[in-house]
Amino acid sequence: MLVHQQSVNLHEQLLALGIPHVWDDYGPGCHCGEYWTRDLQETLPDLMAVFANPPPAPIPLSYRTAEPTYSVYGWSVTMQRAAMEFSELVAARPAGFQLAGTGRADVVTAAWYRPNTIYQVTFSGSSPTTQLLQADRSGRLSINVPLGPANSAQEYTAAAAVTGTQVYLTTVTIAGPGIR
């Protein structure tokens, strides 16, 4: 009964905010085969259609996670850090991105660049530098991004509350042929 009431409350809030959604109130249910079969028959075709024709990647793209390695919309990030904590890829677009976190990160961009072409990559943050990097044959750049000293304690733990958690932000600017 409580879960059903929470569903009704969510539906009413979405209506009040003008957020489109599907609402199929068939009353309180249960976790049993009859309900699962019905819901899968109604929902699975819509889910499969999205997987078959995914929407284009958002530009700019922002993504935040605590995972040390992640891939999203053609981007791959591998954090090099001592403790588990969040990192955030911010406003990723062909002309660059920002990365927040600690330690270093290996970033492979989406395939937005001319294959085998040299690009100027500038880092603004704790260690301002410029490098020339060549896009691979698929049009991706592999960038080692310096952030700042890694924290020794996992973020949001008692140890981190004592020692403190520092987050660094590095801005990466990419310049070269075909970039506006």
N, C-alpha and C positions, 0 to 999 in steps of 0.2 A: 504494500500500500504506500509506503514512504517513497519508494523509487518512482511509482506512478505520479505521486503528487509533485515530486521534484521535476519530472518530465513536463507536467502541466505548467509548473512555474516557469521553466525555461521557455516553453512555447509562448507563454503570455509575455515574457520579457522580450523575446525576439520580435513578436508582433508589435509591441510598444516601441521598439527601436526601428521598426520598418525593415528588418533583416529577413530576406526571403529564406524560406526553409520548407522542408517537407514535414507535415504533421499528420500522422495516421494514428489517432487515438482509438485503440481497440480495447481500452481498459487495462486493469492490472493483469499481468500475465505471469508466466513462470519460466524457469530455465528448463524447458523440456523440448523434446523433438518436434512436437506440433508447432510451437512458436518459432523455433529455429528454422524449420523447413519453410514455413510461410515467409518469414523475413528474408531468408536467403533467396528464395524464388523471386521476390519483389525487388531486392536490392542488388543482387549480384550482376544482373545485366548492366545496370548503370555504372557500377564500379569497373566492370570489364571494359566498358566503352571509354572511360577516362584513361585506363591503362593503355588501350589500343591507340588512342589519340590524345596523348598528354598535352597540356597547355604549354606554350613556350616558356622558357626560363624568364623570370622577372629580371629586368635591368632598370635600375641597379638591384643587386641581390644582397641581402643581409641574412646571416645565419649564426645562431649562437648554440653552443653545446659544451658539455663537459667531456665528451669523448676525446681521447687523444688523437684519433685518426677519423676523418670523416670525408664524405664526398657528397656534393650537392650541386645539381644542375651543371655537371661537367667540370666542376672545381673539385680539387682534392687538397686536403690540408692534413699534415702530420705534425703534431706538436712535439717538440723536444723539451721536456720539462721534468722536474723532479716530483712534483705532487699533482694529484688530481684537482683540476680547477677548470673554470670556464675559459673558453676562447671565443672570439666573435669575429667573423668575417663581415665587414661593414661596407655597404655601398659599392660592391664589386661591379665594375663596368670596364669596357675596353681601355679607358684612360687610366685605370688604376683601382686601388682599393685601400681599405684600412684593415689592420688586424690588431685585435686587443688580446692580451694575455701576458704570459711570461716565458722566458727562455728563448727558444728559436722555433721557427716553423718552416717546414718544407711545403711550399704552395705550388700546385700545378694549376694553371688557369684553365678556363674553358677555351675551346678552339676558336678564338676570336682573331688570330693574327695570321699574317701571311707566312706560309711555311718557309723554313730556312732563311728567314729575314732577321736582321739584327735590330734590336730595340734597346732604347736607353731606359734603364730602370733606376729610379731615384728613391731612396729611403729617407724619410724625415721622421725623426723620433729620437730614441736614445743614442743611436749611432748613425748620423746623417752621412750617406755615401751615394755614389752613382756607379752602376755597372752596365756593361753592354752584354746583353743576353740574346741568344739566337732561338727563335721559335723552332720547335721540332717539325717534323714532316706533316704532322696533323694540325699545326697552327697553335700549339700550346707553349707557354713559357713555364719553365721550372725555376722558381725563385726561392732562395733561402732568406727568410725574413727575420732579422734580429728584433727582439722585443725588449728585453731587459732581464736582469737577474731573476732566476726562477725562485718561487717561494718554497720554503722548506716544509711547510705543513699544508695538508689538504684544505682547500677553501671551505668555509662555513663549518669548521670544526673547532673544538675547544682550544686545540693547539694553535690554530690560526688566529683565534681571538686574542691569545696571549702574544704571539709573535707578530701579528699583523699580516694582512694580505695586500700586496701591491699589484696593480694591473698597469701594464704599459700599452701604449697605442703607437703603432708605426703606420705612417701613411706611405703607400707605395704608388709612385706616379710612373706611368708607362708612356713613352713617346716614341714615335716612329711612323713609317709609312702606313697610311690607311686609318690612322687614329684621329678622331676629331675631338 
